[in-house]
Amino acid sequence: MHLYLKEIKWIPFCMCAVLLIRACVSLYLFPATQMLSYAVLGLSILSFVFLGVLYLTEKKITVFGALTILYFAVLFISTLFNGMNILTVIYMTIEVLLPLCLFAFYKDHISVIIKSCGFVFSFIIYANLAVMVLFPGWMFEAVRVGDAFLLGGNYNQMGARMMCAIVASVACVRYSKWWVFNTVLLVIVSVFTLLIVGSMTSIANILVYSLFCLIPSLKLRKMAIVGLFSVFLFFQVFIVFYGEGIHHNEFAVYIIEDVLGKDITFTGRTYLWDRSVTLIGESPIIGYGCVDKEWFTTYLHAKAIGPHDFILGQLLEGGILLLGVYLAICVVAIKRLLNHFDSYASYILMGITTLMFIMVMEFYHVFFIMFLLSLAYYYKEIVNEKSKGDPVLLKTDDNSHNP
């Protein structure tokens, strides 16, 4: 029965479509699409239950899967302890565990999942721009002021969705060179869309990733990944955690204002970071649970929804415990990717690094980084499946270690 299901390609495609529409498109923000939002949610739950039961009957669970379950267990306990909305955690759990079940259950036919995600992600990005250009009045029908876009609601949320779409398309290039054209088109559409809404941080990072993909040498790509990750760590530790204290550092002020030409407050973010660090200090172990918009406006800032930094968001929601599990997930996924590191793996790792850097400035749903980490963890299966049918590609990938 399981073997037969794994041969049917339209089932995982439909599940991927439902999952990505649920995670990427903010249907609930518009009155005309709220019923569709409920339908997508219902189909997501059914898909998760159906696939979850099948996967559990195989009695195989990976370290990556166990850590992800532990992550949401910690978040669930923290949310319950602090009296926050448990339903939100349940929905988040389904959104993250469903793609994990898809990767695990179809690991022997993983190309179906990769190509389905690449197609649906791309369609969503293209459709979003089409709606913005052809039906601009649609944006004014949003239930909440400031949430005017189908792609994530707020314009700052678009970057993560576009980054995942581009990386998914790059991952599909190993199956067909036609995906190269799709990747280039995705980059152009993403940059054009972000120019319209004015999200310069996302534009800069997408361009950095695009330039990275043009580097011919794997050795140089490794250096680029290490360089960007080092900048990410420096920024996270010495700027974000510093909060408003950065204002009193003359060297930092010189670098940020005179060299980079940026506002020293990063458009008011330093206050949010500073306030978040204070709140974290009051509940450092388990945080405050999966908090809502009202909590943020009450305790953080009247107009801010989130700390505008992913790591601070993890600490606010689940404290040191949640952050520790998240870091363990990252280590396990990236370590497994590095064990099979080749040219294509470098694109996935750079995608993870770039998204992490974007998340220094924004607070995104954990789904997006978990999606890329899942690609990293199951990269071995991607290589093995393709190499069985294409020994030439396997030889090429082996030689890519010595460009």
KEMAR-981399 format. One record per residue: z, x, y of N, C-alpha, C in turn; residue in one letter. Coordinates in steps of 0.02 Angstrom, whole numbers, plus 50000, padded with zeros to 5 digits. Each point is the difference from the previous one (the first is absolute). Layout:
ZXYZXYZXYa...
//
This chain:
500005004249940500004995850060500005004450063m500445005150001500045004550058499345003750009h499725002449943499385003850003499444995750028l499974993749980499494995550024500064998950075y500614999050023500114998950072499795006150041l500135005949973499835006150037499255001050006k499614996549960499285000650003499694995250051e500384995150022499754995050048500105002550071i499465001650034500065003350065500174995250057k499814993749994500104995450056500734998250010w500415000449948500714998450006500365005050045i499955006649987500335004750045499705000050070p499344998550005499694999650067500324994450041f500074994249969500314994350035500725001450019c500365003449956500695001850015500035004850059m499555004950001499975004850055499834996550066c499544995249996499804996350060500594996050028a500354996449957500574996050021500555004650029v500135005549965500525004650022499855002950068l499405002650011499845003350063499944995150058l499764994049987499984994950053500724998350021i500444999449950500704998550014500325005750041r499865006249982500335005750032499705001850067a499354998850009499655002550060499854994750053c499894993949978499774994850047500584995450017v500134999150064500574995950023499794992750008s499864996849944499774993150002500534995250026l500645001849988500554995550019500084999350076y499695004450038500084999950073499564994850035l499534997249963499524995450031500044993149966f500084994750039500084993249971499434998249953p499395002050016499424998149959500005003349932a500375005549992499995003749937500685000149964t500474996150023500665000249969499994997349929q499614994849987499964997549931499685005249954m499505003550027499695005349961500515005649986l500435001250048500535005049991500464998249942s500194993749997500424997649944499645000749933y499354998550001499615000549938499965007249976a499895004650046499975007149982500675002449974v500554997850032500675001849977500114997449929l499824993749988500094997149934499605003749947g499385001850016499585003749953500285007049987l500295003050052500305006649992500594999749952s500414994950007500584999249956499774998949928i499514995649991499744998649933499705006349969l499635003850039499705006249975500535004949979s500535000550040500535004749985500374998049936f500154993749993500354997649940499575001149938v499364998050005499545000749943499925007349979f499845004350049499895007049984500645003649983l500554998250033500645003149986500234998849928g499904993949975500204998349932499575004149950v499355000350013499565003949956500195007349999l500165002750059500175007150005500665001449964y500494995550008500665001149969499964999649924l499534996049974499934999549928499765006549969t499705004450040499795006449975500585004949995e500574998250031500625003849995499905007350022k499625000950053499905006650028500114999650075k500455004250025500125000250072500025007350022i499655001450052499975006950025500595001450046t500105006450013500535002050048499844997150069v499365000150018499784997250064500174992650005f499864996449945500154992849999500744998750003g500395003949962500734999149999500305001350069a499775005150034500255001650068499814994550049l499404997249993499794994550045500444993949989t500164998449938500454994449985500695001450029i500235006249994500655002050028500004999350076l499445001750030499934999450073500144992950023y499684995249966500094993050021500674997249977f500295002949948500684998049980500505001950055a499935006050027500435002350055499904995550061v499374998650016499854995850058500284992949990l499944997549939500264993349984500764999750009f500355005049974500735000250005500225000650072i499665004350038500175000950071499894993650039s499444996649985499844993750035500514994649983t500174999649936500494995049978500695001450030l500205006350001500655002050027500064998450074f499455000750037500014998950072499814992950020n499874995749950499854993050014499324998850031g499525004449986499324999050026499584995749952m499374999050018499564995549962499755003449936n500244997549942499815002949936499274998549983i499754994350023499304998349984499515005350025l500155002850058499565005250028499965006049953t500575001949971500025005649953499614998349937v500064993949977499644997949940499255000450011i499774997550058499285000350016499765007350005y500405004250032499835007150006499965003349931m500474998249956500015002949933499364998249962t499804993750005499394997749967499395003750027i499965000850066499435003250031499935007349979e500565003449988499975007149982499945001049924v500354995849962499995000949927499354997449968l499674995250032499374997549972499475005449995l499865003950054499515005449991500235005349949p500665001049996500265004749951499864997649929l500084993549989499844997149935499265000549985c499584999050051499285000549991499805007149980l500275005050034499865007049984500235001649929f500604997749983500295001649935499654996449943a499884993550007499704996149946499275001949988f499645001750054499305001749994499885007550007y500495004049980499935007350010499435002949960k499814996849944499435002449961499344997550027d500034995350047499404997450034500135000050075h500285005550024500275000150068499454999850053i499395001749981499454999750049499904992850026s500144995149957499944993050022500484998650057v500615002549996500504998950052499815003850063i499805006349993499835004150058499414996950038i499484998249964499414997150033500144993150029k500414996149966500184993350027500385000750065s500485004650001500395001250062499565002650055c499555004749983499545002650050499564994650031g499744995549957499574994650024500394995150044f500584997849976500374994850037500285002950065v500275006049999500235003250061499445000350052f499415002249978499445000750046499794993350029s499974994949957499814993350022500484997550054f500655001249990500504997750048499915003450067i499875006550001499905003750062499384997550037i499464999049963499384997550031500084992950026y500334995849960500104993050020500434999550062a500505004350005500444999950059499615001450064n499575005049998499595001650060499524994350015l499714997049949499534994550010500354994150035a500614998549978500384994550031500175001750073v500195006250012500185002050069499414999650047m499405001949976499415000150043499674993250006v499934996549943499644993650000500434994050020l500655000449986500454994450015500625002550037f499925002750060500585002750037500534994950016p499814993650005500494994850015500524999249945g499835002249940500454999549943500665003650014w499965005550038500605004150013500524996350041m499794995150038500464996350043500354994249964f499844999149936500304994549962500615002249960e500205006350007500575002649961500644996350019a500444999249950500644996550010500465004150046v499995006649992500445004350039499595004050051r500275000650060499685004150052500025007349978v499445003450006499975007049980499725001149931g500014994749959499715000349933499344996250000d499485003550022499374996550013499445001849952a500145004249951499465002549957500124998449927f499464998249966500064998549929500225006249960l499795005850023500175006249965500695002550022l500524997249971500675002450014500364996750058g499664995550035500334996750056499975004250063g500485004750006500035004550058499505005649992n499705002350055499485005249996500275006649973y500655001350009500295006149975500025000249923n499944994249969500034999649927499335001449966q499485000550039499335000949970499915006949968m500305005150029499895006949977500125001149927g500564997549974500175001049929499504996749954a499784994050018499524996449959499335003749998r499795002550058499365003650003500045006649963m500575003450005500085006449965499964999149925m500324994849974499974998649929499304998149978c499654996250042499314998049984499555006249995a500075004650047499585005950001500145004549939i500655000949984500185004249942499754996849936v500074993449994499764996549940499245000849993a499644999750055499285001049998499825007149979s500375004950027499895007049981500135000949925v500524996749974500165000649929499444997249956a499614995350027499454996949962499375004350000c499985005250043499405004250004499855003349933v500525001549961499905003249935499634995449951r499974993550014499654995349957499274998950022y499885000650065499324999050026499955003050070s499465003550013499905003150066499884994850054k499864993849981499914994750050500654998850039w500565001849970500644999150034500075004950059w499605005350002500015004550057499784996250063v499454996149992499764995950056500534995050022f500334996849951500524995150017500585003450037n500185006049979500555003650033499845001550072t499395002550012499795001550069500004993750042v499744994549972499994993750037500704997550014l500455000849951500704998050010500325003750057l499885006650003500295004050054499744997650067v499344998850005499714997750063500284993250021i500034995449952500264993350015500745000250019v500385004149965500725000650014500125002950070s499655005350017500085003150066499784995250055v499454996549989499764995250049500504994350010f500274997549945500504994750004500625002350037t500245006049985500605002750032499885001550074l499385001850017499845001050071500054993450039l499794994649967500034993550032500724998050015i500455001249951500704997950009500435005350033v499765006250003500355005350035500555003549961g499915000749934500505003549959499785007349993s500185004250048499765006950002500305004449946m500634998749981500315003949947499624999449935t499824993949981499634998849939499305003150003s499684999550058499345002950009500025007549987i500495003350031500065007349994500105002149927a500414996449964500145001849931499424998649954n499644994650012499414998549960499465005250011i499935002250063499515005350015500205006649967l500655001450000500255006149967499834999849925v500124994349969499844999349929499255000649988y499614997150044499275000349992499755007250005s500275003850048499815007050007500225004049939l500574998249972500245003449940499514999149943f499724994049994499524998649945499365004250007c499875002650059499405004050011500115007449984l500625002049988500145007049984499735001549930i499565004949994499685001349934500445003849951p500475003950025500405004349957500664996649980s500155000049935500634997149977500595004050025l499925006650006500535004350025500194998250072k499494998850042500124998050069500324993150004l499794995649953500304993349999500755000449983r500175004349953500715001049984500395002250061k499715004750038500335002450060500084994450052m499504995750005500034994550047500554995049981a500064998749935500524995449976500695002850015i500105006449984500655003250013500155000050075v499485001450041500105000150072500204993350029g499654994649979500174993450026500684997749975l500165001549937500664998149974500565003750037f499885006250018500505003950038500114996950069s499454997950032500064996750065500384993449993v499854996449946500354993749987500765001249994f500205005049960500715001549991500335002150066l499655004250038500275002350064500114994150047f499494995750004500044994350046500574995349979f500044998749934500514995449975500715002750013q500115006349987500675002950004500205001650072v499555003250037500195002750065499824995550060f499634994749988499844995450055500274993049986i499814997149943500234993249985500764999749992v500295004349959500724999849989500395001950064f499665003550045500325001950063500074994150047y499534995249995500024994150043499915001750073g500414997250042499955001250072500265006950019e500315003449952500235006850014499435004850015g499394998149979499425004150012499865000650074i500224995250040499885000150072500335006050033h500545002549971500385005550030499785006849975h499515000249957499745006349973499395002050042n500075005150041499475001950046499375002349964e500095003549944499425002349963499624994149970f500374995149974499694994149971499634996050054a500314999450058499694996350055499355003450020v500015006750003499405003850019499444998949949y500165000549935499504999249948499714993050001i500444994950004499784993149994499634997650062i500275001550059499714997450062499445004550026e500125006650003499515004550032499445002149952d500195001649938499495002349952499634994249968v500394995249972499684994449965499804994350046l500294999950062499844994750047500264993249980g500574999949964500294993849976500624998250041k500174993549996500624997650030500595002549959d500515002850032500565002949964500384994749960i499944993750018500334994749962499564997349944t499385002549994499524997449951499964992450004f499874997650061499944992950015500634996249980t500575002750018500654996749988500285001049931g499675003949958500235000849931500655004149995r500095004750046500605004249994500654995950005t499994994650040500594995750003500114996649932y499464997549970500054996749935500265004849947l499755006250001500235004949952500745001650010w500195000850064500695001650016500474994449979d499814993950014500414994149982500034999249924r499445001449966499984999549927500485005049968s500005006150025500465005149974500724997850008v500164996950056500694997550011500174994649949t499544995349989500124994749952500075002749929l499595004949984500045003149933500685003249990i500255003150051500665003249996500564995149985g499904993650018500514994949988499974997249928e499445001049966499944997849930499525004849964s500225006249989499545005249975499844999549926p500414996949959499905000249928499514994749976i500114993750018499574994549975499614996550055i500085002150062499624997050054500174992750013g499524996250023500114993150020499584995049960y499645002449951499584995649960499334998750033g499614995649971499344998450026500084995250059c500055002950059500154996150061499384996650027v500104995050042499444996250027499905001550075d499544996550030499835001150070500614998750045k500374994749985500584998350041500525005650000e500105003149942500485005649995499795005850044w499355001649997499755005650041500074998550075f499834993950020500054998450071500724999650024t500464998649954500714999650018500335006950003t499875004149951500365006349994499605006250022y499334999450001499605005950017499714999550070l499584995150011499684999250066499734992950005h500034997150059499804993150009499274998849985a499585005250008499284999049990499735004049941k500425003749966499765004349945500134996749932a499515000749956500084997749931499965006249956i500575003049987500015006049959500135006250041g500195005449967500175006250035499395004350019p499404997849981499395003850013500035006949968h500305000449942500015006049959500194998049929d499605002049951500104997749932500655002649970f500155006450009500605002949971500634996750028i500014999050066500564996450030500044992949973l499434997049988499994993249971500314999849931g499855005149960500315000449934500765000750004q500225004250046500725001050008500344993750027l499674996350044500284993850025500054994749945l499494999649958499994994849949500455001649940e500005006249978500385001749939500415006350003g500055002950059500425005950008499745006049961g500455004749988499845006149965499764998649929i500284994849969499804998349931499264998249996l499784995750044499304997849999499535005850017l500195003950051499585005650019499955005149943l500565001149966500015004749944499534997949944g500004993549984499554997549947499275000650023v499874998450063499325000650027499755007249996y500425004850018499805007049997499885002149927l500404997449954499905001649929499334997349976a499814994150022499354997049983499445004550025i500075002450062499495004450029499935006549959c500565002949982500005006349963499674999149932v500184994749964499734998749933499244999050003v499774995950048499294998550006499595006250020a500245003650050499635005850025500015005749949i500565000849966500055005349949499494998749944k499924993849979499524998449947499285001050025r499884998550064499345001250029499845007550001l500505004050019499895007250005499875003249932l500244996949947499875002549932499274999349981n499624995950037499294998949986499615000750065h500205004850041499735000650067499285002749999f499564996350032499305002150008499754997450066d499345000250008499714998150064500174992850020s499914995349953500144993050016500744998850011y500425003649964500724999350008500225001950071a499655004950029500185002250067499904994450051s499494995849989499884994450047500574994949996y500254998749939500554995349992500645002850032i500145006449987500605003150028499985000250076l499415001550027499945000050073500084992950028m499764995049962500094993150022500744998250003g500395002149951500724998849999500325003550060i499825006350011500295003850055499834997050068t499384997850007499784997050064500374993450012t500074995949948500364993750009500735001350017l500305005149968500705001750017500065001950073m499505003650025500025002050071499924994050046f499564995349981499934993850039500674996350001i500355000049943500624996349994500575003050039m499905005950028500505002850045500064995650062v499444997050020499974996050061500034992549988m499924997949936499994992849985500424998449939e500214993849994500394997749943499574995249961f499735002449943499554996049959500354997449937y499694994949971500214997649934499945005749950h500495000749956500005005449951499414999549952v499664994349997499434999149955499485005450009f499855001950063499435004450013500115007149976f500585002850013500145006749975500074999949924i500274994549973500074999549927499324999449966m499534996850033499324999649972499705006949993f500055004150052499725006849998500385004449951l500664999049995500395003849952499824998049928l499824993749990499784997849934499335003349982s499555000650048499385003649989500155007249978l500495003050033500185006949984500295000549930a500464995449984500335000449935499514998849942y499534995550009499534998449946499345003950007y500025005450038499395004050008499795003249933y500485001749959499855002849934499564995149960k500174993650001499624995049964499304999250031e499955000650067499354999650033499555005649976i500275006149997499615005749977499814999349927v500484998149959499884999549927499474994849984n500044994250033499514994749985499305002150020e499945003050059499335002050024499725005749959k500435004749982499765005949963499754998249930s500274994749971499774997949933499264998150001k499804997050056499304997850003499565004550041g500295005150032499605004350044500275007149997d499835003849945500265006749993499765004750056p499454998350032499755004250054500494999950059v500264994050015500474999350054500645003849986l500224999949937500605003649982499915007450013l499415002649982499865007150012500005001550075k499714995550038499995001050073500695000150029t500444995349977500684999850027500395006349982d499895002649937500355006049981499795005850044d499365000450017499765005550041500234999350072n500184993950020500204998850069500645003650018s500385002449950500605003750015499845006850029h499385002449989499815006550025499344999450039n500044997150059499394998950040499685006650022p
//
